[in-house]
Amino acid sequence: MTILDFTGNICYDSLLKPPVPVGDYKTRFSGITKEKLKGVTKNLKEVQADILKMISAKDIIVGHSLDNDLTVLHLEHRRVVDTSFVFPHQ
């Protein structure tokens, strides 16, 4: 999970331990490998808590395919600009 501020600076960057064994890391797209996850102990609840400390209901979240990211994180946010809809591509 990486979050950038409005100037492009990283303000949060953390890997999280999957709750179940990973069958396909989709490394080509994610950059994640089995080796990169070795030693990672942060779980979903911890990442959720970190994010909720940083983002308020007044914030606007901008990103690509955020619907998927928010679904996986079990988070809901009303002020989202999803660039996959704004700038669609094949």
Salt bridges, closest charged atoms under 4 A:
ASP24 OD2 - LYS26 NZ 3.64
ASP50 OD2 - LYS42 NZ 2.73
GLU76 OE2 - ARG78 NH2 2.82
